[in-house]
Amino acid sequence: MENRLASATARKNRVSFDQVNKFAGFDDLRRVKEDDVVAFKQTRLAAGRNPSTVANDIAACGTVCK
């Protein structure tokens, strides 16, 4: 049986993916490198985003990029 995400989780993950992709300048998460993630984190925190929001964005992308 295939594991499926709850619709709310899927929507939240899509927003996270979109944030990372927009920052990186491409729409393929497989192309995101560690340096991109570090820069994304620093930029989002410098812009005043809540650290837990930034951590959640990174974690959401990490779960599908393993």
C-alpha positions in Angstrom: 0.0 0.0 0.0 1.3 3.4 -0.9 1.8 6.0 1.8 0.1 9.3 0.9 0.4 12.6 2.7 -2.6 14.3 4.1 -3.9 17.0 1.8 -2.9 19.7 4.3 0.6 18.3 4.5 0.9 18.1 0.8 -0.2 21.8 0.4 2.3 22.9 3.1 5.1 20.9 1.4 4.2 22.5 -2.0 4.6 26.0 -0.5 7.9 25.0 1.0 9.1 23.5 -2.4 8.0 26.7 -4.2 10.0 28.9 -1.7 13.2 26.9 -2.2 12.7 26.6 -6.0 12.1 30.4 -6.3 15.2 31.1 -4.2 17.4 28.7 -6.2 16.1 29.8 -9.5 15.0 26.5 -10.9 12.1 24.1 -10.3 13.9 20.8 -9.8 14.6 20.0 -6.1 17.2 17.4 -7.2 19.4 20.3 -8.4 19.4 22.0 -5.0 22.8 21.6 -3.3 23.8 22.0 0.3 25.2 25.6 -0.4 21.8 26.5 -1.8 20.0 25.3 1.4 22.5 27.2 3.6 22.0 30.4 1.6 18.2 29.9 1.6 18.2 29.6 5.3 20.4 32.6 5.9 18.3 34.8 3.5 15.0 33.8 5.0 16.2 34.4 8.6 17.7 37.7 7.6 14.3 38.7 6.1 12.7 38.1 9.5 11.1 34.7 8.9 10.4 32.6 12.0 13.2 30.1 12.5 10.7 27.3 12.9 9.1 28.2 9.5 12.5 28.1 7.8 13.3 24.8 9.5 10.0 23.4 8.3 10.6 24.5 4.7 14.0 22.8 4.7 12.7 19.6 6.4 9.8 19.3 3.9 12.2 19.5 1.0 14.6 17.1 2.7 12.0 14.4 3.1 11.5 14.1 -0.7 15.2 14.6 -1.6 16.6 11.6 0.3 
